Amino acid sequence: QVQLVESGGGLVQAGGSLRLSCAASVSIFNIDAMGWYRQAPGKQRELVAVITSGGSTNYADSVKGRFTISRDNAKNTVYLQMYTLKPEDTAVYYCNAQIGRNYWGQGTQVTVSS
Protein backbone atom coordinates (compact mmCIF):
# COMPACT_ATOMS: atom_id res chain seq x y z
CA GLN A 1 0.00 0.00 0.00
CA VAL A 2 1.43 3.33 -1.09
CA GLN A 3 0.69 6.36 1.04
CA LEU A 4 1.31 9.93 -0.02
CA VAL A 5 1.22 12.71 2.55
CA GLU A 6 1.15 16.32 1.42
CA SER A 7 2.13 19.29 3.53
CA GLY A 8 3.01 22.95 3.12
CA GLY A 9 -0.29 24.44 2.09
CA GLY A 10 -1.71 27.55 3.67
CA LEU A 11 -2.92 31.09 3.19
CA VAL A 12 -0.69 33.51 1.33
CA GLN A 13 -1.10 36.90 -0.29
CA ALA A 14 -0.92 37.31 -4.03
CA GLY A 15 2.68 37.49 -5.14
CA GLY A 16 3.82 35.26 -2.30
CA SER A 17 5.43 31.85 -2.29
CA LEU A 18 4.79 28.41 -0.86
CA ARG A 19 6.53 25.06 -1.05
CA LEU A 20 4.48 21.91 -1.00
CA SER A 21 5.94 18.57 -0.01
CA CYS A 22 4.73 15.06 -0.76
CA ALA A 23 6.24 12.30 1.32
CA ALA A 24 5.81 8.77 0.02
CA SER A 25 5.72 5.63 2.16
CA VAL A 26 7.78 3.76 -0.43
CA SER A 27 10.93 4.43 -2.37
CA ILE A 28 10.23 6.82 -5.22
CA PHE A 29 13.45 6.04 -7.06
CA ASN A 30 11.79 3.92 -9.72
CA ILE A 31 8.35 5.47 -9.77
CA ASP A 32 7.60 6.29 -13.39
CA ALA A 33 6.01 9.63 -12.71
CA MET A 34 5.00 11.73 -9.77
CA GLY A 35 3.05 14.88 -9.99
CA TRP A 36 0.90 17.56 -8.49
CA TYR A 37 -2.70 18.19 -9.40
CA ARG A 38 -5.13 20.74 -8.10
CA GLN A 39 -8.86 21.12 -7.83
CA ALA A 40 -10.60 24.42 -7.29
CA PRO A 41 -14.21 24.60 -6.07
CA GLY A 42 -16.61 23.71 -8.85
CA LYS A 43 -13.83 22.73 -11.22
CA GLN A 44 -12.28 19.48 -12.38
CA ARG A 45 -8.98 18.28 -11.05
CA GLU A 46 -6.17 19.45 -13.32
CA LEU A 47 -2.52 18.63 -13.78
CA VAL A 48 -0.13 21.21 -12.39
CA ALA A 49 3.26 19.59 -12.83
CA VAL A 50 4.79 16.15 -13.28
CA ILE A 51 8.30 14.75 -12.94
CA THR A 52 9.48 11.42 -14.30
CA SER A 53 11.96 8.99 -12.83
CA GLY A 54 14.47 10.37 -15.31
CA GLY A 55 13.92 13.89 -14.07
CA SER A 56 11.94 15.21 -17.02
CA THR A 57 9.30 17.75 -16.08
CA ASN A 58 6.11 19.08 -17.55
CA TYR A 59 3.95 21.96 -16.41
CA ALA A 60 0.52 23.36 -17.03
CA ASP A 61 0.73 26.51 -19.12
CA SER A 62 -0.83 28.49 -16.31
CA VAL A 63 2.07 27.80 -13.93
CA LYS A 64 5.06 27.72 -16.28
CA GLY A 65 7.79 30.02 -15.08
CA ARG A 66 6.23 30.30 -11.62
CA PHE A 67 6.19 26.73 -10.25
CA THR A 68 9.01 24.20 -10.05
CA ILE A 69 8.62 20.50 -9.34
CA SER A 70 11.52 18.51 -7.95
CA ARG A 71 12.19 15.20 -6.26
CA ASP A 72 14.54 14.00 -3.56
CA ASN A 73 14.84 10.26 -3.97
CA ALA A 74 16.82 9.93 -0.74
CA LYS A 75 13.91 11.41 1.20
CA ASN A 76 11.18 9.81 -0.92
CA THR A 77 9.72 13.27 -1.32
CA VAL A 78 8.48 15.38 -4.19
CA TYR A 79 8.25 19.13 -3.91
CA LEU A 80 6.32 21.87 -5.63
CA GLN A 81 7.88 25.29 -5.21
CA MET A 82 5.35 27.97 -6.06
CA TYR A 83 6.31 31.58 -6.69
CA THR A 84 4.31 34.65 -7.66
CA LEU A 85 1.10 33.05 -6.51
CA LYS A 86 -2.17 34.36 -7.89
CA PRO A 87 -5.72 34.15 -6.52
CA GLU A 88 -6.54 31.73 -9.34
CA ASP A 89 -3.99 29.30 -7.89
CA THR A 90 -6.34 28.77 -4.96
CA ALA A 91 -7.22 25.08 -4.81
CA VAL A 92 -6.66 21.82 -3.02
CA TYR A 93 -3.36 20.43 -4.25
CA TYR A 94 -2.97 16.67 -4.54
CA CYS A 95 0.13 14.57 -4.91
CA ASN A 96 -0.02 11.74 -7.42
CA ALA A 97 2.15 8.69 -8.04
CA GLN A 98 1.78 6.34 -10.97
CA ILE A 99 2.81 2.84 -9.91
CA GLY A 100 0.80 0.59 -12.12
CA ARG A 101 -2.21 2.59 -10.99
CA ASN A 102 -2.75 6.06 -9.67
CA TYR A 103 -2.18 6.79 -6.01
CA TRP A 104 -3.33 10.04 -4.42
CA GLY A 105 -2.62 11.94 -1.26
CA GLN A 106 -5.30 13.51 0.88
CA GLY A 107 -4.65 17.00 -0.47
CA THR A 108 -3.46 20.27 1.01
CA GLN A 109 -5.31 23.56 0.73
CA VAL A 110 -3.64 26.53 -0.89
CA THR A 111 -5.46 29.84 -0.60
CA VAL A 112 -4.13 32.97 -2.28
CA SER A 113 -5.73 36.22 -1.24
CA SER A 114 -5.85 39.25 -3.50
SELOTOR-387640 format. One line per field, with one value per atom (N, C-alpha, C, CB): residue in three letters; atom name; x, y, z. Coordinates in steps of 0.1 Angstrom, whole numbers, plus 2048, in hexadecimal, padded with zeros to 3 digits. Glycine has a CB too. Layout:
BEGIN
lose ala / ...
semar CA / ...
c1 X / ...
c2 Y / ...
c3 Z / ...
***
This chain:
BEGIN
lose gln / gln / gln / gln / val / val / val / val / gln / gln / gln / gln / leu / leu / leu / leu / val / val / val / val / glu / glu / glu / glu / ser / ser / ser / ser / gly / gly / gly / gly / gly / gly / gly / gly / gly / gly / gly / gly / leu / leu / leu / leu / val / val / val / val / gln / gln / gln / gln / ala / ala / ala / ala / gly / gly / gly / gly / gly / gly / gly / gly / ser / ser / ser / ser / leu / leu / leu / leu / arg / arg / arg / arg / leu / leu / leu / leu / ser / ser / ser / ser / cys / cys / cys / cys / ala / ala / ala / ala / ala / ala / ala / ala / ser / ser / ser / ser / val / val / val / val / ser / ser / ser / ser / ile / ile / ile / ile / phe / phe / phe / phe / asn / asn / asn / asn / ile / ile / ile / ile / asp / asp / asp / asp / ala / ala / ala / ala / met / met / met / met / gly / gly / gly / gly / trp / trp / trp / trp / tyr / tyr / tyr / tyr / arg / arg / arg / arg / gln / gln / gln / gln / ala / ala / ala / ala / pro / pro / pro / pro / gly / gly / gly / gly / lys / lys / lys / lys / gln / gln / gln / gln / arg / arg / arg / arg / glu / glu / glu / glu / leu / leu / leu / leu / val / val / val / val / ala / ala / ala / ala / val / val / val / val / ile / ile / ile / ile / thr / thr / thr / thr / ser / ser / ser / ser / gly / gly / gly / gly / gly / gly / gly / gly / ser / ser / ser / ser / thr / thr / thr / thr / asn / asn / asn / asn / tyr / tyr / tyr / tyr / ala / ala / ala / ala / asp / asp / asp / asp / ser / ser / ser / ser / val / val / val / val / lys / lys / lys / lys / gly / gly / gly / gly / arg / arg / arg / arg / phe / phe / phe / phe / thr / thr / thr / thr / ile / ile / ile / ile / ser / ser / ser / ser / arg / arg / arg / arg / asp / asp / asp / asp / asn / asn / asn / asn / ala / ala / ala / ala / lys / lys / lys / lys / asn / asn / asn / asn / thr / thr / thr / thr / val / val / val / val / tyr / tyr / tyr / tyr / leu / leu / leu / leu / gln / gln / gln / gln / met / met / met / met / tyr / tyr / tyr / tyr / thr / thr / thr / thr / leu / leu / leu / leu / lys / lys / lys / lys / pro / pro / pro / pro / glu / glu / glu / glu / asp / asp / asp / asp / thr / thr / thr / thr / ala / ala / ala / ala / val / val / val / val / tyr / tyr / tyr / tyr / tyr / tyr / tyr / tyr / cys / cys / cys / cys / asn / asn / asn / asn / ala / ala / ala / ala / gln / gln / gln / gln / ile / ile / ile / ile / gly / gly / gly / gly / arg / arg / arg / arg / asn / asn / asn / asn / tyr / tyr / tyr / tyr / trp / trp / trp / trp / gly / gly / gly / gly / gln / gln / gln / gln / gly / gly / gly / gly / thr / thr / thr / thr / gln / gln / gln / gln / val / val / val / val / thr / thr / thr / thr / val / val / val / val / ser / ser / ser / ser / ser / ser / ser / ser
semar N / CA / C / CB / N / CA / C / CB / N / CA / C / CB / N / CA / C / CB / N / CA / C / CB / N / CA / C / CB / N / CA / C / CB / N / CA / C / CB / N / CA / C / CB / N / CA / C / CB / N / CA / C / CB / N / CA / C / CB / N / CA / C / CB / N / CA / C / CB / N / CA / C / CB / N / CA / C / CB / N / CA / C / CB / N / CA / C / CB / N / CA / C / CB / N / CA / C / CB / N / CA / C / CB / N / CA / C / CB / N / CA / C / CB / N / CA / C / CB / N / CA / C / CB / N / CA / C / CB / N / CA / C / CB / N / CA / C / CB / N / CA / C / CB / N / CA / C / CB / N / CA / C / CB / N / CA / C / CB / N / CA / C / CB / N / CA / C / CB / N / CA / C / CB / N / CA / C / CB / N / CA / C / CB / N / CA / C / CB / N / CA / C / CB / N / CA / C / CB / N / CA / C / CB / N / CA / C / CB / N / CA / C / CB / N / CA / C / CB / N / CA / C / CB / N / CA / C / CB / N / CA / C / CB / N / CA / C / CB / N / CA / C / CB / N / CA / C / CB / N / CA / C / CB / N / CA / C / CB / N / CA / C / CB / N / CA / C / CB / N / CA / C / CB / N / CA / C / CB / N / CA / C / CB / N / CA / C / CB / N / CA / C / CB / N / CA / C / CB / N / CA / C / CB / N / CA / C / CB / N / CA / C / CB / N / CA / C / CB / N / CA / C / CB / N / CA / C / CB / N / CA / C / CB / N / CA / C / CB / N / CA / C / CB / N / CA / C / CB / N / CA / C / CB / N / CA / C / CB / N / CA / C / CB / N / CA / C / CB / N / CA / C / CB / N / CA / C / CB / N / CA / C / CB / N / CA / C / CB / N / CA / C / CB / N / CA / C / CB / N / CA / C / CB / N / CA / C / CB / N / CA / C / CB / N / CA / C / CB / N / CA / C / CB / N / CA / C / CB / N / CA / C / CB / N / CA / C / CB / N / CA / C / CB / N / CA / C / CB / N / CA / C / CB / N / CA / C / CB / N / CA / C / CB / N / CA / C / CB / N / CA / C / CB / N / CA / C / CB / N / CA / C / CB / N / CA / C / CB / N / CA / C / CB / N / CA / C / CB / N / CA / C / CB / N / CA / C / CB / N / CA / C / CB / N / CA / C / CB / N / CA / C / CB / N / CA / C / CB / N / CA / C / CB / N / CA / C / CB / N / CA / C / CB / N / CA / C / CB / N / CA / C / CB / N / CA / C / CB / N / CA / C / CB / N / CA / C / CB
c1 808 / 800 / 809 / 7F6 / 807 / 80E / 807 / 811 / 80D / 807 / 80F / 806 / 807 / 80D / 808 / 80A / 810 / 80C / 811 / 811 / 808 / 80B / 80C / 801 / 814 / 815 / 81A / 81F / 819 / 81E / 814 / 828 / 807 / 7FD / 7FA / 7F0 / 7F2 / 7EF / 7E9 / 7FB / 7E8 / 7E3 / 7EE / 7D9 / 7EE / 7F9 / 7F3 / 804 / 7FA / 7F5 / 7FA / 7FA / 7F3 / 7F7 / 805 / 7ED / 80D / 81B / 824 / 81D / 81E / 826 / 82A / 81E / 831 / 836 / 832 / 846 / 832 / 830 / 838 / 821 / 83B / 841 / 839 / 850 / 834 / 82D / 836 / 821 / 834 / 83B / 832 / 844 / 837 / 82F / 839 / 829 / 836 / 83E / 838 / 841 / 83F / 83A / 83F / 83F / 836 / 839 / 842 / 82C / 845 / 84E / 859 / 846 / 863 / 86D / 868 / 879 / 86B / 866 / 870 / 863 / 87C / 887 / 882 / 892 / 87A / 876 / 868 / 878 / 861 / 853 / 854 / 84D / 84C / 84C / 84A / 842 / 83F / 83C / 835 / 833 / 839 / 832 / 82E / 83B / 823 / 81E / 816 / 817 / 812 / 809 / 7FD / 810 / 7F2 / 7E5 / 7DE / 7DC / 7D4 / 7CD / 7BE / 7D2 / 7B6 / 7A7 / 7A2 / 7A0 / 79D / 796 / 787 / 798 / 780 / 772 / 76A / 76C / 762 / 75A / 761 / 754 / 76E / 776 / 77B / 781 / 77F / 785 / 794 / 785 / 798 / 7A6 / 7AF / 7A9 / 7BA / 7C2 / 7D1 / 7C0 / 7D9 / 7E7 / 7EE / 7ED / 7F7 / 7FF / 80D / 7FF / 813 / 821 / 823 / 82B / 82C / 830 / 83F / 828 / 845 / 853 / 855 / 85B / 85D / 85F / 86B / 861 / 86C / 878 / 885 / 877 / 885 / 891 / 893 / 890 / 88A / 88B / 885 / 899 / 87E / 877 / 86B / 873 / 868 / 85D / 853 / 862 / 847 / 83D / 834 / 835 / 830 / 827 / 81B / 830 / 811 / 805 / 809 / 7F9 / 804 / 807 / 805 / 7FF / 7FB / 7F8 / 802 / 7EA / 80B / 815 / 823 / 813 / 825 / 833 / 83A / 832 / 846 / 84E / 84B / 84B / 841 / 83E / 840 / 830 / 83D / 83E / 84A / 830 / 84F / 85A / 858 / 868 / 858 / 856 / 864 / 84C / 866 / 873 / 871 / 87E / 87B / 87A / 887 / 876 / 886 / 891 / 890 / 893 / 896 / 894 / 899 / 89C / 8A3 / 8A8 / 89E / 8B5 / 895 / 88B / 87D / 88A / 87D / 870 / 865 / 86B / 86A / 861 / 862 / 866 / 856 / 855 / 850 / 84B / 856 / 853 / 84C / 85F / 844 / 83F / 842 / 830 / 84C / 84F / 846 / 85E / 83F / 836 / 839 / 827 / 83C / 83F / 834 / 84D / 834 / 82B / 81D / 830 / 818 / 80B / 800 / 809 / 7F6 / 7EA / 7DE / 7E9 / 7D3 / 7C7 / 7C1 / 7BC / 7C4 / 7BF / 7C6 / 7BF / 7D1 / 7D8 / 7D1 / 7E7 / 7C8 / 7C1 / 7BA / 7B6 / 7BD / 7B8 / 7BD / 7BC / 7B7 / 7BD / 7C8 / 7B2 / 7D4 / 7DE / 7E1 / 7EB / 7E1 / 7E2 / 7EF / 7D6 / 7F6 / 801 / 7FD / 80B / 803 / 800 / 80C / 7F9 / 80B / 816 / 810 / 81C / 816 / 812 / 81B / 812 / 815 / 81C / 813 / 821 / 812 / 808 / 7FA / 809 / 7F7 / 7EA / 7ED / 7DF / 7E3 / 7E4 / 7E3 / 7DB / 7EC / 7EA / 7E9 / 7F6 / 7E1 / 7DF / 7E1 / 7D1 / 7E5 / 7E6 / 7D8 / 7F1 / 7D8 / 7CB / 7C9 / 7CB / 7D3 / 7D2 / 7D6 / 7C3 / 7DA / 7DD / 7D8 / 7ED / 7D2 / 7CB / 7D5 / 7C0 / 7D4 / 7DC / 7D2 / 7E6 / 7D2 / 7C9 / 7D2 / 7C0 / 7CF / 7D7 / 7CD / 7DE / 7D0 / 7C7 / 7CC / 7C6 / 7C2 / 7C5 / 7C8 / 7BA
c2 7F4 / 800 / 80C / 800 / 815 / 821 / 82D / 825 / 834 / 840 / 84C / 83E / 856 / 863 / 86E / 867 / 875 / 87F / 88D / 87B / 896 / 8A3 / 8AC / 8A9 / 8B7 / 8C1 / 8CE / 8BD / 8D9 / 8E5 / 8EF / 8E3 / 8EB / 8F4 / 8FF / 8ED / 909 / 914 / 91F / 918 / 92A / 937 / 940 / 93D / 946 / 94F / 95A / 948 / 966 / 971 / 96F / 97E / 975 / 975 / 97A / 97D / 973 / 977 / 96F / 985 / 968 / 961 / 953 / 95F / 94C / 93E / 934 / 93F / 928 / 91C / 910 / 919 / 907 / 8FB / 8EF / 8FA / 8E7 / 8DB / 8CF / 8D9 / 8C6 / 8BA / 8AE / 8B9 / 8A3 / 897 / 88B / 894 / 886 / 87B / 86E / 87D / 865 / 858 / 84D / 854 / 843 / 838 / 82E / 832 / 82F / 826 / 82D / 81D / 826 / 82C / 832 / 822 / 83E / 844 / 843 / 853 / 83D / 83C / 838 / 834 / 82D / 827 / 82A / 819 / 833 / 837 / 83E / 83F / 839 / 83F / 84E / 838 / 852 / 860 / 864 / 864 / 870 / 875 / 884 / 875 / 888 / 895 / 89B / 894 / 8A8 / 8B0 / 8B3 / 8BC / 8B2 / 8B6 / 8BF / 8AA / 8C7 / 8CF / 8D0 / 8DE / 8D2 / 8D3 / 8DF / 8C6 / 8E9 / 8F4 / 8F1 / 901 / 8F8 / 8F6 / 8F7 / 900 / 8ED / 8ED / 8EA / 8FA / 8E6 / 8E3 / 8D5 / 8ED / 8D0 / 8C3 / 8C3 / 8BD / 8B8 / 8B7 / 8B8 / 8A9 / 8C0 / 8C2 / 8C0 / 8D1 / 8BC / 8BA / 8C8 / 8B3 / 8C8 / 8D4 / 8D2 / 8D8 / 8C7 / 8C4 / 8B5 / 8CD / 8B0 / 8A2 / 8A0 / 899 / 896 / 893 / 884 / 899 / 880 / 872 / 86D / 870 / 860 / 85A / 85F / 84B / 863 / 868 / 876 / 865 / 87D / 88B / 895 / 88E / 88F / 898 / 89E / 890 / 8AA / 8B1 / 8B7 / 8BD / 8B9 / 8BF / 8C7 / 8B4 / 8D2 / 8DC / 8E0 / 8E8 / 8E3 / 8EA / 8F7 / 8EA / 8FC / 909 / 914 / 90C / 912 / 91D / 91F / 91A / 915 / 916 / 916 / 90A / 915 / 915 / 922 / 913 / 921 / 92C / 931 / 937 / 92B / 92F / 923 / 935 / 917 / 90B / 902 / 903 / 8FC / 8F2 / 8E5 / 8F8 / 8DA / 8CD / 8C7 / 8C4 / 8C0 / 8B9 / 8AD / 8C3 / 8A4 / 898 / 895 / 88C / 890 / 88C / 87D / 894 / 875 / 867 / 861 / 85F / 868 / 863 / 865 / 86B / 86F / 872 / 86D / 881 / 867 / 862 / 86D / 856 / 879 / 885 / 88C / 88E / 891 / 89A / 8A7 / 894 / 8B2 / 8BF / 8C7 / 8C7 / 8D1 / 8DB / 8E9 / 8D8 / 8EF / 8FD / 906 / 900 / 90F / 918 / 926 / 915 / 92E / 93C / 944 / 93F / 951 / 95B / 955 / 95E / 951 / 94B / 955 / 945 / 94F / 958 / 952 / 958 / 95A / 955 / 949 / 961 / 949 / 93D / 930 / 941 / 931 / 925 / 91E / 928 / 925 / 920 / 913 / 92A / 908 / 8FB / 8F1 / 8F6 / 8E5 / 8DA / 8D4 / 8D0 / 8D2 / 8CC / 8BE / 8D5 / 8B5 / 8A7 / 8A1 / 89F / 899 / 892 / 885 / 88F / 881 / 875 / 86D / 879 / 860 / 857 / 84C / 850 / 84A / 83F / 833 / 845 / 829 / 81C / 811 / 81B / 810 / 806 / 80B / 7F9 / 813 / 81A / 827 / 812 / 82F / 83D / 83C / 847 / 842 / 844 / 853 / 83D / 856 / 864 / 867 / 869 / 873 / 877 / 87D / 882 / 882 / 887 / 896 / 886 / 89C / 8AA / 8B4 / 8AD / 8C0 / 8CB / 8D8 / 8CC / 8DF / 8EC / 8F7 / 8F0 / 8FD / 909 / 914 / 907 / 91F / 92A / 937 / 92C / 93E / 94A / 955 / 948 / 95F / 96A / 976 / 96F / 97D / 988 / 995 / 98B
c3 800 / 800 / 800 / 80C / 7F6 / 7F5 / 7FC / 7E6 / 804 / 80A / 807 / 81A / 803 / 800 / 809 / 7F1 / 810 / 819 / 815 / 828 / 812 / 80E / 81A / 804 / 819 / 823 / 81D / 82F / 824 / 81F / 81A / 815 / 819 / 815 / 81F / 812 / 81B / 825 / 81E / 82C / 825 / 820 / 81D / 82A / 811 / 80D / 805 / 805 / 805 / 7FD / 7EF / 803 / 7E6 / 7D8 / 7D6 / 7CF / 7CE / 7CD / 7D6 / 7CF / 7DF / 7E9 / 7E4 / 7F6 / 7ED / 7E9 / 7F3 / 7E8 / 7EF / 7F7 / 7F2 / 7F9 / 7FA / 7F5 / 7FB / 7F9 / 7F2 / 7F6 / 7F6 / 7ED / 7FF / 800 / 7FF / 80D / 7F9 / 7F8 / 7FD / 7EA / 808 / 80D / 80A / 81C / 804 / 800 / 80A / 7F2 / 80C / 816 / 810 / 81B / 803 / 7FC / 7F5 / 7F2 / 7F0 / 7E8 / 7DB / 7E6 / 7D8 / 7CC / 7C0 / 7CE / 7C3 / 7B9 / 7AC / 7BE / 7AC / 79F / 79B / 79F / 7A2 / 79E / 791 / 7A9 / 788 / 77A / 77A / 772 / 781 / 781 / 78E / 775 / 793 / 79E / 79B / 7AB / 7A0 / 79C / 7A6 / 78F / 7A3 / 7AB / 7A2 / 7B1 / 7A8 / 7A2 / 7AC / 79F / 7A6 / 7AF / 7AB / 7AF / 7B4 / 7B2 / 7B9 / 7B6 / 7B1 / 7B7 / 7B9 / 7AE / 7C1 / 7C3 / 7B6 / 7CD / 7B3 / 7A8 / 79B / 7A6 / 79C / 790 / 790 / 78E / 785 / 784 / 789 / 776 / 78E / 791 / 785 / 799 / 786 / 77B / 77E / 776 / 774 / 776 / 778 / 76A / 782 / 784 / 77F / 793 / 784 / 780 / 782 / 788 / 77A / 77B / 779 / 771 / 780 / 77F / 77D / 78B / 773 / 771 / 779 / 762 / 779 / 780 / 77A / 77F / 76D / 767 / 769 / 758 / 770 / 773 / 769 / 774 / 75F / 756 / 75D / 749 / 759 / 75F / 755 / 768 / 759 / 750 / 759 / 748 / 754 / 75C / 754 / 760 / 75C / 756 / 751 / 760 / 746 / 741 / 74B / 734 / 753 / 75D / 768 / 763 / 76A / 775 / 770 / 77E / 763 / 75D / 761 / 74E / 765 / 769 / 777 / 760 / 77E / 78C / 796 / 78D / 791 / 799 / 795 / 799 / 79F / 79C / 7A3 / 79F / 79C / 7A3 / 7A4 / 79B / 7AF / 7B0 / 7B9 / 7B7 / 7B9 / 7C1 / 7C9 / 7B9 / 7D5 / 7DC / 7DF / 7EA / 7D7 / 7D8 / 7E6 / 7CD / 7EC / 7F9 / 804 / 7FC / 802 / 80C / 808 / 80F / 7FC / 7F7 / 7F7 / 7FF / 7F2 / 7F3 / 7E6 / 7FE / 7E2 / 7D6 / 7DB / 7CB / 7D5 / 7D9 / 7CE / 7DE / 7D1 / 7C8 / 7CE / 7C5 / 7C8 / 7CC / 7C4 / 7CA / 7CA / 7C3 / 7C6 / 7C8 / 7BC / 7BD / 7B6 / 7B7 / 7BA / 7B3 / 7B3 / 7A5 / 7BE / 7BF / 7BC / 7CD / 7B5 / 7B1 / 7B8 / 7A2 / 7B9 / 7BF / 7B7 / 7BF / 7AA / 7A3 / 7A5 / 794 / 7AD / 7B1 / 7BD / 7B4 / 7C3 / 7CE / 7CB / 7D4 / 7D3 / 7D0 / 7DA / 7C2 / 7DA / 7E2 / 7D9 / 7E7 / 7DD / 7D6 / 7DA / 7D7 / 7D0 / 7D3 / 7CC / 7CD / 7D4 / 7CF / 7C8 / 7DA / 7BD / 7B6 / 7B3 / 7A9 / 7B4 / 7B0 / 7A7 / 7BC / 79C / 792 / 794 / 784 / 79B / 79D / 799 / 7AC / 78C / 787 / 787 / 78F / 791 / 792 / 799 / 79B / 799 / 79F / 7AE / 799 / 7B6 / 7C4 / 7C7 / 7CC / 7D1 / 7D4 / 7E3 / 7D0 / 7E6 / 7F3 / 7F7 / 7F5 / 804 / 809 / 805 / 818 / 800 / 7FB / 806 / 7F7 / 801 / 80A / 804 / 80C / 80C / 807 / 805 / 811 / 7FA / 7F7 / 7F4 / 7EB / 7FC / 7FA / 7F8 / 806 / 7ED / 7E9 / 7EA / 7DB / 7F2 / 7F4 / 7EB / 802 / 7E6 / 7DD / 7E5 / 7D3
***
